[in-house]
């Protein structure tokens, strides 16, 4: 099992509000379906703000697209939606 820090995201809008299409982990940009496969193999993904990790989980957008969501905690700073956007 490997843990990967997500540092940025690629997002799009949809009729339900929006979802993440890919995540950046350093110099690598990883599509959500590849993150899903990695999670199925036991890997974990997280965001970090000031040493506070928020783990990421699979999430199904109401439009039917598989996306990602960070676990709830006491700060919004490590929320996936708070990370910088790619491009």
N, C-alpha and C positions, 0 to 999 in steps of 0.2 A: 504494500500500500504506500502510495506517495501522496503528499499534500502539495497543492499548487496554490499560490497566491494570485488572485485576479486583480489586475491593476487598472483595467479600462474595459469598456464594452462597446459593442456595435449594437445599436437599437433601431427599431423601426416602429412606426405607428401602425395600428390596425383598428378595426371597428370597435374593439374592446378597450383600446387605450394605448397599447404598445407592448413590445416584448423584446428580449435580448436575442440577437441572432448569433453573436460570437463574443468571446472574451479574450482579453489580452493578458498573457502571463509573461511579463518581461518582453522579450523580443518576438515571442510567438503569438500569433492570432489563431484561436481555436474555435471552430464552429460548434454550436450547441450540440448537434448530433454526435460529434466526436467527444465532447465533454460527457454526454450521456453514456457512451460506450466505455469511457475511462472510469466513470463512476461504477458502472456495472462490473468492472474488473477490480473494484475496491478502492480506487483513488478518491481523494477528497479535495474539494476546492473551497477557498475561503477568501474573504476580503479582510483588510486590516486597517484600523485607524488608531494611531497612538497605542499600539500594542493590544488592542481589543479585536479579537477575531470574530467574524460572523461567518459561519459555515453556509455553503450554498447547496441548494437541493433542486431537484427536478420540479418543474411546475408546468402545468398545462394551462395555457391561456384559454379563455373562454371562446376564442375564435378557432380553437382546435390545434394551434401550433404549440409544439413543445418548446419551452423556454426555461429560464432559471430564476430562482428567487433566493435571496439571502434570508437566513433565519432571523427572527425578531430578537432584538436585544435593546439595551437602554440608550443607544445612540444611533442617529441617522448617518453619521459620518462614514460608517463602514457598510452602508447599504449599497447594493449593486447599482441602484438608480442614482446614487450620489457620486459614483466614480466618473472620471473623465471619459468622454466619448472618443472613439477612434474616427479619424477622418472627418 
